[in-house]
Amino acid sequence: MAMKITDECIACGACEPGCPVGAISEGDDIYVIDPEVCVECEGYFDEPQCASVCPVDAVEKA
């Protein structure tokens, strides 16, 4: 499974530096998570870091 960023994203960039596998990048209007790379932080953290730092709760399980 992977995480995804919804249209609620305000493109603040808070999620990108916290991703341990570099799955997050800036898209055209919002940030995006590459589902082929995302590991939901398993083996790195207890919870997905992108979701925990998002100020508008725009990250959810895909």
JOZI-V647679 format. One record per pair of residues at least 6 apart in sequence whose ideal C-beta (glycine too) atoms are under 7 Angstrom apart, sorted by the first residue. I is the first residue (numbers start at 0). J is the second residue. D is the distance in whole Angstrom. If there is no record, write none. Layout:
I|J|D, I|J|D
//
This chain:
0|39|6, 0|60|6, 0|61|6, 1|32|6, 1|34|4, 1|37|4, 1|39|7, 1|61|5, 2|32|5, 2|37|6, 2|39|6, 2|47|5, 2|49|6, 2|50|6, 2|58|6, 2|59|7, 2|60|6, 2|61|6, 3|32|6, 3|59|6, 3|61|4, 4|29|6, 4|30|5, 4|31|6, 4|32|6, 4|57|6, 4|58|6, 5|57|5, 5|59|6, 6|29|7, 7|55|5, 7|57|4, 8|29|4, 8|30|6, 8|57|4, 9|55|6, 10|28|7, 10|29|5, 10|30|6, 11|54|6, 12|30|7, 13|52|5, 13|53|6, 13|54|6, 14|23|5, 14|30|6, 14|49|4, 14|52|6, 14|53|6, 14|58|7, 15|23|5, 15|30|6, 17|48|4, 17|49|6, 17|52|6, 18|48|7, 18|49|6, 19|40|6, 19|43|4, 20|36|6, 20|38|6, 21|36|7, 22|32|5, 22|33|5, 22|36|4, 22|37|4, 23|30|6, 23|32|5, 23|49|6, 24|30|7, 24|31|6, 32|49|7, 34|61|6, 39|47|5, 40|46|7, 40|47|5, 40|48|6, 47|58|7, 49|58|5, 50|58|4
//
